[in-house]
Amino acid sequence: MRYLWYPIFLMAWLLSFSAYALEDTPLAVAAAQYLQSIRDGRDPTGQSIPNLLRQAEQQAQKKNWAEAITYYETAILAGAGQTATWLVLSQAWQNQAQHQEKNNVGYEIRQRSRQRMEQAAWNALQAADVPLERARALFRLGELYDRDQEPKKAIAAYGEALEIEDNPRIAKRHQDLVNANAFQIKGVDVESDSATPKVCLNFSDDLAKGRQLHYEDYLVIEPAIQPVVTPQERQLCVEGFSHGQSYVIKTRIGIPAASGERTLVTQEFTAQVEDRKPTLGFRGATYVLPKTGSQQLPLTSVNLDQVRLRVLRINDRNLLREIERDRITNLLDGYDLNTIARQSGEQIWQGVLTLANGERNQEVTTALPISEILRDPQPGIYIVAAQSVKEDPDNNWENQATQWLVVSDLGLFTMRGNDGLHIFVRSLSSAQPVARVNVRLYARNNGELGAAITDAQGYARLDPGLLRGEGGQEPAALMAFGEGDYNFLDLTQPAFDLSDRGVAGRAAPGAVDAFLYTERGVYRPGETVQLMTLIRDSRGYALPEAPLILKVFRPDEVESAQLRPGNPALGGYHTTLPMPLNARTGIWTVKAYTDPKDAPVGEVRFQVEDFVPQRLKLELSSTAPVLKPGEPVMVDINGRFLYGAPAANLKAEGELVLREDADPYPAFPGYRFGLVQDSWTAQRFPVVLAGTDDQGKAQAEVRLNEKPDTTRPLLAQVRVSLFEPGGRPVTRSLDLPYRIQPFAIGVKPRFSDGGVKIGQEATFEVIAVDALGQAQAHSGLNAKLVREEYQYYWYYNEGRWNYKLIIHDSAAVASQSLNIAAGQPAVVTQRGLDWGRYRLDVLDPQTGVASSVRFNVGWFETPGGSDTPDQMKITLDQPRYPSGATAKVFLRAPFAGEVLLNVVGDRLWLSKTVRIPEDGATVELPIPAEWGPGVYLTATAFRVPTQAGNDTSAARSASSRGPGRAIGVAWLGLDPAARTLNITLNAPVEWKPRQTVELPVTVTGLEPSQPAYLTVAAVDEGILQLTDFSTPNPVDYFLGKRRLGMQLLDLYGKLIEPGGRPGALKVGG
């Protein structure tokens, strides 16, 4: 009976506690548990309350605190549960803790005594029947909170007590705590060294969150500005200030805290926004300046007029040393520069650059006319170093603005696969192929590994054997020597990360491919593994006579056995592998080889364990399709033993994981739900479960009362574990969308690739969806288009300049009211947008439901270039093709120009060049059988520079760009239907022990005289469940999508973008 009483008792105490002004849920729970422990551990039978209290007082006078505590607790259980008894018990625990500390008793024991004194004081509060008793208990709790440096709780306890009973001493302490800990501004931080200075007010606690809050209403700033206010935890940051000015910031009463408090007084601060410190820098990890136009090198400065320049050169034969040191694009100090000038290179020029004029405190980009210095660039790499003329030229320890530099018209693009290194050389100025370029491959030890000459298509290939060197012989650099031109590609850098373009899949096999499978996933020591191996070529066709060697590896990766199966059947081998009685437990691996000295051509893994097959089958269902705040949903649990009987009277446990829902409304693909500015971190909650009943059934009430402050769609994943009689769990999960808003707003752009071109209208569809995912009508929405400012804050770390991105709202561009009709999306269209980054916000002002989408107008790159290529679009007219068909491939790049279309697997099958307009073009590709299960199409569009080098605007338009490229990747899969056998197995519903069973089997897809072989295994379902074993699928293995087998690398991400106003050079200085 006590088992049922305790949760009811605990809930009653929590409810009574939650009605009071003072809230401390952890202490309330612990206090209730303390009272229960008294009930479990004390027996007042035959003892009177007066006698127990007298005995307690006598022991307290003797300072026998442990005995006194025992008597007080027994008296409480006998009925002396009034506030006074709890308070003296609290004091006894405090005295006990002090006595233990004096005698160096262990920390855990002392800590328990301190916790008991707080729990007893809380129980005194719960026992209070009259206001005076309540006040005494609150005074006691306030003192304990104050001593434990929990001022907020002490203020609440003291404050509530003082409303009941006056106490001058405590009233003064209460006021002191209020003054010291009230929600208030503690100080001001001024950030002056950015283009947009920022003043942040530092608060004592976190600020309240909410889209309905307008913090700018609480600020008065003199002189007046147009503030952009951003709350960030304990800071309220304001932008809109000007450098070199002083401002007075006054705050109004009532600024809200996350705790519910508000500021009680007005406060005033003076913020001095200083001028920016002089800065100088070449931005980005780029080093290739295209040999086009006037060849100007952009140098960014703030509050500087002149800089001192040094230009050094390292020749091509010493370049490998810099690649090995991974120093190219790093900043250099005076010592580094002097060392290069004396040892590995030479200084070829020194002078002074007068910077372009610009506004004070604003970044100014000066176009350094490098062509006036490097009139005839030589092979190798140049280094341009700059420092203010006011800096000490002999200061060798400060990093200088450093630009590593190659001036070239040769663009290098490479693909590396099993058939070697494919090199494509294009002119950066025209995007046309460059013939007769001498490309040389160099190793880490500076030795030349091989060379080739590009053909009329700008193509050359180096054999795969040249790429297999290790150590000093490992390929490190590719150098290209053209007619009066030079460039290089660092091969030690990682290949492109194309994971965002659908290149995942099984690794491309070699000439021989093996599929190994077993009849289950786990075995006991002493059992026999039935092992099957299918040998095929790289296209999935049988190799009937291929030699096969199987190596068996223990869990410690030690080879245990080597098998040579014989009698292949159409490239299939059956092998039995008896496991020793003393076999190590863990993961065993069998690897297949055609040559034991080569790499394996396939493998399979299985477990060896002393296991008992799973005995349970667990199913979950719910009484409602979605979960809403405060509304319970019952989850039905149905457990059965695999042999059919109900899983009766078994223990169950559960938890709920609340995470972001990646696909909240599948019926509306392409729509975005929730604000892109919001985020969500997964949270876990316990689910209380009773065991199953006689029918193997149970129910769990799932309820979430909290309503997270996020617009992101959420998913409640209910996980239930049902325990077998031996204690082993079987776990299943059930997903319930958690609808925290009355409805959802979906926004879908009518354009792709995240942006539109300048002059193109930006159009969006907007829908409203109810909790069940049904479209509904809704009126009174507000759609606001906001221009965003992306600020890249540059910082120096570990020898390299990097940046972090901060996004600010720059200006509201347009807004409109929006009404959504039933069954039809509303349309938002904006025309005439300038180059920039934007965000469309759609908000319901009545409920706060909101969604947003970010998009670009014009062409964007991250600063300093990127090693992840820009995207172009490849669309196929069919999901799969039969052999011999012709695929229609639609290509569209962000710009018109030349496109290099390659067909690749683990090798290059086909390469062709096509020219596409801005709107794209369709290319037809015949599909031969030799392409096997499929190939990848890689399309690389090369951009021709336009108006490069003389742009003086703060943000270059899309019509003023340097050379560039965009890459698209698509999988072209061949339809495996013609090569797939379909099997129908008519197994009986029930099998009786010790009988022979006939299994009718039907195989379709075979020619009448074509042989076929079949493997059949009957396995306990409980064993299969242990490892989630699924039926082997050789079709997916041999004929499914494969991973891109080529590594792509080029130097287009290292191109220096032109820009800036010309500066004036002066030799010497």
N, C-alpha and C positions, 0 to 999 in steps of 0.2 A: 504493500500500500504506500510506503514511503517513496517508492520510485515514481508513482504518479503524483504524489503531493508536492514533491520538490519543484518541478518545473512550474506548477501553478503558483506556488509560494513565491518563487523567484520572479515570475511575471507580475504578480501583484505588487511586489516591492518596487520593481522598475516603474510600473505605472504610477504608483504613489510618489516616487521620487521625481518623475519627469514633470509633475505639475508644479514643483517649486521653482523659485528663481535660481537657486543654486543647482547647477547640473554637473554631475561627475559620474558618468555611466560606469567607468571601470571600478571606481570605489564602491558604487552601489552594488554591483555584481559581487565583488569580493566580500563586502559586508554581509550580503545574503548568504554567501557560502560559509562565512565564519559562523553565523548563527546556526546553519545546518550542522557544522562540525560540532558545535556545542551540543546540539540535540543528539548527535551520534555518539558523543564521547562522555557525557555526564549523566549520572543517575541520581535524581533528587529524592528517590523513594525513602520515606521515613524520616526526612529531615525538614525542619521548619525553616521558613524564610528568615525570621529574626535570629535564630541560632546560626544559620549560614552567614548572615551579614556580620554578626558579632565575631565569629571565627575569622572572617576575612579581615576585619579591622585589626584584630589582635595580631595576625600574621603580618599585616602591613606595618604596624608599629615596630615589629621585630625586624622589618626590612626583609622578610621572607616573601619576596614578591611572587615567586612561582606558586607557593601555597595560597597566597592571598588571591591570585588570579583564579585558581581552581575553585575556591569558595565563591567568589563573585559569579563565575560562570554557572556554577551549580545553582546558586540563588536565582539567577535569571531564568534558568530552566524550570525552577520550582514556582516561578510566577512573579519574581521581583524584576520584571522587565521594564520598569519605568526609567525615565531619562536619567535620574540621579545615579542609579546603579550602573548604567552604561558609562556614565562620565567618570565615576571613580574607577571603573575597570579600565577605561582608557588611560587614566593617570597611572594606574598600577603597571600597565604595559610600558608606559614611558619610563617609569622608574626601573623596571626590569631591563629595558634597553640600555639605560645609563649604567646600571650595575654591570651588565655584560661587557660594555665597552671599557669600563674601568679595569675589568679583569681579563681583557684581551680575548674574549670569546670570539669564535669564528664569525666572519662577516655575514654569512647566510643566516645564522641564528639571530644575530643582532637585527638584521634587516627584517626578519619575520616579526620580531617584537615591535619594531617601528610601524610595520604595516598593520599589526593588530590594534595598536593604539588609535590609528586613523579609522579602522573599520569599526571599532567600538564607538568612537565619536559619531560616526555616521549612523550607527544603529540607535544611538541616543537621540538623534534628530528624528528618526522614524518613529520612535516610541513616544515622542512629545505629544501630550494631550492638550496642553494649554499653552498660550503664547509665551509665557515666561519661561517654561521649560524649553520651548523651541529656541528662544533667544540664547539661553545658556549653552545649548548644543551648538548653535551657530558660532557663538563666541569661541568655543573650544575648537571647532573646525577651522575657523579663521586663523587662530594662533598656529595651528599645525600647518596649514597651507603657507602661512607667512614664514614659518621656520624652514619649510621645504622650498622656499623661493618660488612659490607659485602665486604671483601677485594677483592675477586675474581672478582666481578662485577665492583668494583671501578677501579681495574687494567685494565679491558677491556675497560671501558669508557674513562679513562685517556689516555690509550695507543692509542686508535683510534683518540682521539682529538689531541694529540701531533703530530701525523703524519700529521695533517692538519695545525695546528698553534702552534708555539713555545710559551711556558710559563714557565719561569725558576722556579717559585714557585711550580707550579703543577708538573713540571718535577721532581723536587726533591722529592715531596711527592709520586709520582708514583714509583720512584726508591726505596724509603723506603718500600713501600708496596710490591714491587716485591721481595726485599731482604728478607722481613719478611714472605712472604706467598708463595714464589715459591715452587714448588713440590720438596721436599728435605728430607733427612734423619735427623730426630730430635735426635736420640740417639740409643743406643744398649742395649738389655737385654740379659743376659747370664743365662741360666738354666743349672746348673751343677749337680743337685741332681738326675738325672735319669741315667739309664744305657747308654743311648745315649745322650750326652750333646747337647744342642741346643743354637744357637746364633740367635737372631731375630733383624733385622734392623727395627726401627720404623719410618715410613714415615708420612709426614704431611697430606696426603690424601690417599684414597683407591687406591690400585694398580689395573692396568688393568687385566682383566681376558681373558683367551683364551688358547686353547690347543696348539696353534702354538707358544706361547711365551716360551722362554728358558731363564729364569732369571739368570741361572748360567753363561751365556755368559757375563753378566754385572759385574761379581765379580772376583777379583783377591785375593786369600787367600795365605798368607805366614805364616808358611810353608804350602806347598801344601797338599790338601786333596782331596778325592773323594766326592764332596758335593752332598747332597740330598736337593734340594731347594723347599720350599713350600710357595706360596703366600697366605696370610690370611688377607683379608681386608687391613688394614694399616701396616701389618707386612710382612716382607720377612724373613722366618725362614730357617736356614741352619743347617743341621746335617752332621755328619762325623768327628767331632772334637774328640780329646782325652783329658781325664782329666789331670790336672796338667800341662797344657801348655798354653802359650800365643800366640795369633794369631793376625796378622795385616790383616784387611779386607779393600780392596780398591774397590770403586765402579766406574764404567765407566759412562760417560755422556749418557743420553738417556733412562734411566729406565722409562717405560711408566706408567702413571696414568690412572685411569678409566675415568677421565675428558678429556683425550687427551693430557694433558701436559706431559712433560718429564723433567727429572733432567737436569739442565743446567751446573753443575760443577761436577768434581770428588770429592769424599769425602773419608777420610781415618779414620779408627777406630781401636783401640786396644781392643781385647776381651781376658780377662783372664779367662780361664776355670779352676776353682778350683777343688780340690779333692772333692769327695762326702762326705757328712756328715755321720758319723757312724750311721747306722740304724739296727734295729733288729725286727723281727716279725714272728709270725705264721700266715700264710695267710688263709683267708677264714672262713666262718661261719660253720665250720665242727667240729665234736667232736667224731666220732666213728673211732677208730683205729682197723682194722681187726686183729684178733688174729692168724696171719699167719706169717711164716718166723721168722725173727729176731725182729719184732715189733719195728721199728725205726720211730721216730717222726721227720718230716722235719722242720728245723728251718732255716730261711733265714736271712743272715746278709750282711752288707757292711762295709768294713774297720774296722772290729773287730777281736780280737784274742781269748778273753775269755769272758764268761758271767757267771753271778751268777744265780743259779737256786733254786727255791722253789717248792716243790710238796705238795699239800694239797688234802684232801679227804672230800667230803660231802656224808654221807651215804644215802641209798635209802629212808629212812623215812623223811629226810630233803630235799630231792630233789624237792618236790612239791613247797617248798618256792621259790626256784630259778626259777622254771617254772612260778609261779604266777608273779614274778617280771620281767619276760621276760629278764632275765640276762644271760642265757646260751649262750655262744659264745661271750659275750661282753668282752672288755678289762677291766682290774681291776687295780687300783692303790694300793700303799702300804697300805693305810688305809683299803681298801676293803679286801685285803688279810689278814691283821692282825685281822680284825673283824671276818672273817670266821674261822681263826685258833682258836680264843678265844671262839666263840659262836656256830656257826652252823656246824663246821667241825673240822678238825685237820690238823696240819702240820706233814707230815710223812717223809720228806727228805729235805735236803738242801746241796748244793754242788756247784762245779764249773765245767763248760763244756768248754774244749778247742775245739775251732771250727776248721773245716776242712780248710786246706790251699787253697787259691785261689788268683786270680789276684786282685791287688789293684783296687778299684773303680768298681769292678764287683760284682754282687750278688753271694754269695756262699751259697749253701744249705748243711747244716750239718745234718746228720742222728743221732738224739739223741737216744741212745740205752735205750729206756724206759723200756725194759724188765729187765734190770739190776737193775732198781729201783723198778718196780712193778712185783715182781716175782710171786705173787699170788694175782691178782686183786680181790677186793671185790665188792659186790653190791654198787651202788652209782655212783658218778661222781668225777673224779680227776681234779685238776687244776694245770697246769704247768706254772709258771711265770718266765720270764727271763729278766735280765737287765745287762748292761755292768758292768764289775768289776770296771770300773773307775767311775761309778755312785755312789752317796752317798746312802748307803743302808737304811739310816734313812729318805730319801726323800719319804714321804708318799703321795705326791700329784701329782706325774707324773705317767701317765699310763704306765704299763709295758707290754711287749710282753706276751700275755696270750693265752694258749691253754686249753680249756675245753676238757675232755678226758674220754672216756669209751673204754676199751680194751675188745673186744668181738668177738665171732664167730657167733653170732646170728643176722641174717638179718630179719627185721620185715617189712612185707608188709600187709596193711589193706585195706578193702573195707567196706564202711558204707552205708547201705540202709535201706529200710523199714523193712527188716527182721533181722536187727541187725548189729553187727560188726563182719566181717569175718577177721580172722587173719591167715596169712601164715608165718611160720617161716622156713627160709632156712639157711643152713650153708654158711657163707661168704667164706670159704675156698674151699668148694666142690660144692656149689649151690644145694646140695641135701636137701630134707626135713628133719627137725629135729623133732623127736617124743618125747613125754613125757616132753615137756616144759610147765612149769606152768606160764600161762599168767594171770595177775591181772590188773583190771581196777580200777583206783583211781580218786577220785573227787578233785575239787579245795580245799576243806577243809581237804584233806589228808585222807579222809575216803575211805575204800575199798568198791567198788560198786559190784564187782563180780569177778569170776575167772573161768578158764577152763584149760584143759590139751590138748595139741596138739596130734592128732592121728598119724598114720604111715605116712600120707601124709603131716605132719607138719601143719595141719589145725585145727583151733578151732573157735567156734562161741560164741558170747555173745548176750543174748537176747536184743531186741530193747527197752524193758522197762528200761533197765539199762542206756540207753543213753538219756533219756528224762528229766533228772534232770536239775534244774535251780539254779542259784546263786552258793552257795557253793557246791551243789550236781551235778553241771555240770561236765561231764567227762573231765579230764585234762591230764592224762598220762596213758600209757599202759606199764607195766613192765613185762619183761620176765625173768624167773629164770630157767636156764638149769642146767645140771650136771657140777658144777664148772664154771658156766658162767652166765652172766647177761647183759641185755641191756634194753633200754626204748625208747619209742616213745612219743614225745610231741604232744598231741591231740589238743592243743589250737592253733596250727599253721594252716594256711589255707590249704585246700586240693589242689591237683595238678590242675594247670590251663591247661586243655586239649583243649582249644578253637581252637588250631591250628590243631586239629585232627578230626574235623567234628562231634562234640558231641552236636551241637545246635539242638533245636527242642522244641516242647511243653513239659512242665514238665510232668513227668510220673504221671498218676492219681492214686488214691487209689482204694479201692474195688468198689466204685461207681463213675461213671464219667457222667457229664452232659454237653450237648451242648445246649446253649440258643441262640436264635436269634430273631430279630425283622424284620418287613417288610421294615424298612428304618432306617436311622441313626439320624434323627432330628425331633422333634415335637414341636408344639406350645402349650403354656398353654391352657388347656381345651380340647386338642385332646386326642384320645385313642390309646394306644400302643397295637399292636397285638403281643403277646409274646408266642413263642414256646419253649418247653423244651423237649429234648430227653435224656432219662436215659438209660445208658449202664453200663456194668461191665468194668473191666480194659482191657479186650480183645476186647471190642466193641460190645458185644452181649446184646440184649435187656433185661431189668429188668422190666417186665410188671407190677409188683405189688409193686414196690419200693415207699415208702412214699415220698412225695415231699413238701417242704416248701420253699416259695419264700419270701425273705426279700428285700424290696425296700429302697434304701438309697439316700438321697438328695445330692446335690453337696457339702454340708458341712459335709458329712459322718454321718449325723443323720438319724436313721431308721425312715422311713416315713410310711411304711405299711408292713403287713405280710400276705401273701396269701397262701392258701392250695388248690391247684387245684385238682379236682377230675376227674373221668372218663378217666383214661389213655387208650390210644390206642397203643398197642405194645410198651409200654414204652414212648409214646409221649403225651405231655400235651399242650393244647391250653388255654391261659389265656388272658383276656383283662384287661388292666391297664389304667383306665381313669386318665389323669393328671388334677389336680385342676386348676381352672382359675388363681389362684394366685401362681402357682407352681414356685419355684425358677429356674432361668435360670442357665445353666451350665451342667456339666456331671452328669447324674443320673446312678446309678448302681443297677442291680438286681442280687442277689446272690441266688444260689440254695443250699438247705440243705436236708439231710435225717434225721439229728438230729440237732436241733437248737443250741445245745451246742458244736457240733463238727465244724471243719473247713468246709467252703463251698466246694461243689463238682463241681461247675461251676459258671460262671457269664457272664453277658452281659452289655455293657454300651451304652448309647444313650444320645444325647443332647436335652435340652429343651431351645428353643430360640424363640424370636419374629422375625421370619425370613420371607423373601420373596424368593420363589424358584428362583434358577438361571434361567436366561432366554436365555443365550447365549451358543452356541457351537463354539469353536475356533479351527481352524486347521492351522498348519504351514507346509510349504514346501520350498525348496530352489532350485535355478537354477543350483547349482553345488553341487556335493557330498562332496567336501572338500573345506577348506579355506586355502589360501596361503598369505604370507605377501605382502601387497600392491595391491592385486587383490580383487576387490569387488565381493561379492556374494549377490544376491538379495534374500531376504526371503519374500515369498508370504504369506500373512495373509488373511484368509478367515473366516469371522464371520457370523453366522446365528442365528437367534432366534430359540429356540427349536420348536416353532410352524411352522417354515418353512421360514419365511420372512428373507431377507438379514439384517444383522446388520449394517444398513446404518448410515454414518456420526457420528460415535462414536469415542471417544478419545482412543488412544493407547499409551502405554509406553513400553520401552524395555531396556534390559541390556544384556551384554555379560560377562560370567564367563569363564575365561581361566584357566583350571585345567589339571592335569596330566591324561593321558588316560591309564586306567588300561588294556585295551584290544584293542590295536590300529589296529591289523590285525588279525581278528578272523579266517581267513583261514589258519593261521600258528600257531596252538596251540603249546605251549612249547617253543617257541622262545622268547628270551629276546631282547628288543630294547632299545637302549640308554645306556649310561655309568652308571654303578651301583654307581659310585662315585658322580653323579650329583643328584640334587634334584630340586623340583619346588614347590613354594607356590602359591596357587590360587590367581588370580587377577581379578578385575572387571572393565568393561568399559561401558560407556553409549552407547545406540543405539538410534539414532534420528528417531522418528516415526511421521508421519502425521496421521490424523484420517482416518477411513475407508471412502470409496466413497459410491455412491448410491447403489452399489451392495454388500456392506459389505466387500469390499476387500481393501487391502493396501499393500504397499511394503516397505521394509526397506533395505537400503544398509548397509551391514556389511563389514567392512574393518578394518584390523589390519595392521598397518605399521611397528610396531616394530617386531624385530626378536630376541626373547629371547636367551640369552647365555646359552643354555642347550641342551643336546642331548636327553632328555626325550621326549617321544611322548606326544603331548598336544591335548586337546579337547576343542573346543569353544562351550559352551552351550549358545544358544540364548534363552532368556526368554522374552516372550511377554505377556503383560497384556492388555486386551480389557475391557473397562469400560461400564457397562450398563448405560442407561439413568439416573438412580438414583445415579451413581457414584461407584457402586460395581464392582471390577475387577474379570475377569476370566483369569487365567494364564495358559499358556502352554509353553513347551520348545522344542527346536530342537537342536540336537547335530551334530556338524560339526567337523570332525578331522582337526586340524590346522597343516598343513605340512610346517614346517619352514626349512626343508632340501630338497635338490633335490631328495634324495632317502633315504631309511633306511636300516640299516644292522641288520639282525637278527642272533642271536647265540643260538644254542640249544645243551645242553650237551646230550650225548648218555648214560648217567648214571643217576641214581636217588639218592635221599637223599642228594644231595649237595656235594658228594665226591666220591673218588675211594680209593681202598685199596692200600697199598704199593705193588709195582710190577705190578699193573694193569694199562693198558694204559688209558689215559684220551683222549677221542675223542669228537669232537664237529662238528656240522653242521653249516655252515654259508650261509646265503642267502642275496640277495639284493631285495628290494621291492620298487616299485614306489609309487607315492602319492595315487593312487587308489587301492593299495594293491595287485598289480600284480607282480609276480616274474619276475626278469629281470637279464640279464647277466651284469657282471661288472668286470673289470680287474684293476690291480694295487693297490689292497688293501694290507695292512700290518697287519699281525697277530703277536702280541707280547705277550709272556707269562712272567708274572711278579710274583716273589715271594713276598708276603706281610708279614710284621711284625706286629703282634697285640701286642700293648703295653698296659698293664693294669696299669693305674696310681692309686695307692691305696691312699685313704684319710680316715680320721677319722671323723665321723659325728654322733652326737647324740648317742654316746656310742657304735658305731659299725664301723668296717672297711668295706668300700665299694670301688668300683673301677669305673673308666670310661675308655672306650676303645678308643684308638687312633690307627689308621691304617696308616702305612707307607709303601712305596715301598722299599723293601730290596734289590732286585737285579733282573736284567733282565735275564731270564733263556734261552729263545730262541725266535727267530723271523723268519718269513718267508713271502715271497710274496704270494699273494693269488689271484686267478682268479676264478670267478664264471661263470659257463656256463649257458646258458638259460635253465630254467626248471629243473636244477639239482643243489643241494647245494654243495658247496665246503666242504671238510673235513679237519679238523686240528686234528692231532694225536700227542700226546707227550708220550714218554715212559721213564721209569727209573726215575720218580720223587721221591725225598726224602720226608720224613714226613714233612708236613708243610701246609701252606695256600697259595693259588695262585689266580691269576686273569688273564684271557685271554682278551686282548684288541684287537679289530679289528677296523682299522682306514683307511679311505680314505684320503691320504695326500693332495689331490687336493682340497677337499671340507670341510674337517674337520668332516665329518659324521663318527660317531664312536658308538660302542656298546661294552659292557664288561660283563663278567660273573665271579663270584667268586666261588671257590670250594676248598675242602680240600683233602689232601692226607694223609691217616691214620685216626686215631680215635681221636676226639677232645672233650674236655669239657671246659667250662669256669672255671676260677680259683676259688678255694674255693667251688667247688661243685655247684649244681643248684637244686632249688625246682621244676623246670620244667623237667620232665623225658626226657631222650634221646629217639629217635624215632626208632621203628622197623616197618616193612612193613607188612600189612595185605591186601591181595587181594582176592576178591570173584569172582567166575567164572560167576555169573549172577547178574544183578542189583536187581532182586526180585525173590522170590521163592514161588511156591504154597505149601500149607500145605502138609506135608508128603514127600516132596522132600528131597534130600540130597545135601548139599552145600559142594563144594570143596574149602577149605580155604588154600591159599598159605601164608606161614609164612617165613619171612626172617629178621634176625637180623644182626647187624653189626659184630657179632661174633657167632661162633658155641656154642651150649650149651643147657641147660634145658630151656624150655618155659612153663610157667603156662598159660594155655588157659582157660579163664572164659567166660561163657555166662551169661549176666546180663541184667536186665531191672531195675525195682526198687528193685529187689531182685536177689539173685544168683541162676540161674537155673541149671548150670552145671559147673564143674571144672575138668580139666584133665591136666596131665603133658605129654609133648611130647619132644623129643630130636631132634634138627634140626642141620644139617651141615651148613657150611658157605654159601653155595649156596641156602639154604632154603629148605622147605619141604611142601608137601600138606597134609592137614588133612581133612577127610570127617566127616561132621556133619549131622545126620538126624534131620529134622525139624518137631517137633510135633505141633499140633494145639494150644496147651496151651501157646505158645510163643506170641499169639495175633498178633498185627500188625507188630511186629519185635522185635529184641533184639540187644544189642551191644556185639561184641566180643572184649574182652580185652586180649591181649597177652603180657606177661611180660617175657622177656629173662634175665636170670641171668648169668653174666660173672664170670668165674673162674679166680682167680688171677694167673698171670704167672710172674716169675722172680721178684717178688715184693721185694722192700726194698734195693736193692744193685745197683741200676742204678746210674751211675755217669755222664751221658751225660747231656748236657744242655737242651736237649729236648728228653724226653723218647720216644722210638719207640713204635709202636703199640704192639710189642711183650712183653713189660714190663709194665703191668697194674695191678692195684689192682682190687678187686671185683667191680661189677657194675651191672646195669640193664638198659634195654631199654623197652619202652612200646609202643605198637601199639593199636589203637582203630578203629573199623569199624562197621558200621550199617548194619545189616542183615535184610532187610525188606521183609515182606510177601506180595505177590501180592494181592491187594484188589479187583481185577476184579471179582472174584467169589462172592464177597459180595457187589457189587455195582449195583444199579438200574440206568439204563439210561433212561432219560425222553426226549421225543420230544414233544414240544408245538407248535402247528400250529396256532399262533395268527394272526388275520387279520391285514393287513397293516394299515388300517384306522378304527377308531372307531368313531361313531357318538354319540353325547350326548343323554342321557335319553333313551337308548336302551339296551336291553339284548343281551349279546354277548355269543355265544357258542364257547368253546375252545376245539378242538380235542386234546386229550392227549394220547400219546403212551408210555408205560412203558415196557422195556425189562429187562430180568434178573430175572423175577418172575416165580415161578412154577404155573401151571394152577390153583390150588386151594389155592394158597398162598395169604393172604390179604395184602393190602398196603394202606397207607394213604398219601394224597397229600395236600400241602399248596400252594395256589396261591394268589399272591398280585399284584395289578395294582397300580403303583406309578408314580407320575410325575417325569420325568427324571431330571428336574431342581432341585427337592428336593434331588435326589440321588447324583447329582453332588456336592452338598454343602459339603458332608462328604466323597466323593469318595466311596460311598457305593457299595460293591460288593455282588453278590449273595451268600448267606450262603452255605458253603460246608462241610457238616457233614462227608463226606468220608475222606477228608484231616484231619479233626479234630480227628476223632476216629481211623483212620487206617493209618495216616501219620507218618512221622518220629518223634520220641520223643527225648527229652533231656536225656542224660545219667543220670540215677537215682541213681547212686552210686558215692560216694566220695572216691577217692583214695589217700592214704597217706602212705609213707614209710620213712625209714631212709637212703636209699641208696644215697640220695643227701647230706647226712651228713658224708659220708665216707672220711677219710683223705687219700689222695694219698701218697704212699711211695715215697722215693727218697732222694738223697744226699749221701755225703761221710761220713763215720763214724767219730764221734768226741770222745774225751776221757773224761770220768767222773772222778771227784775227790770229795770225800765226805767232807763236811764241807766247810769253807771258807766264 
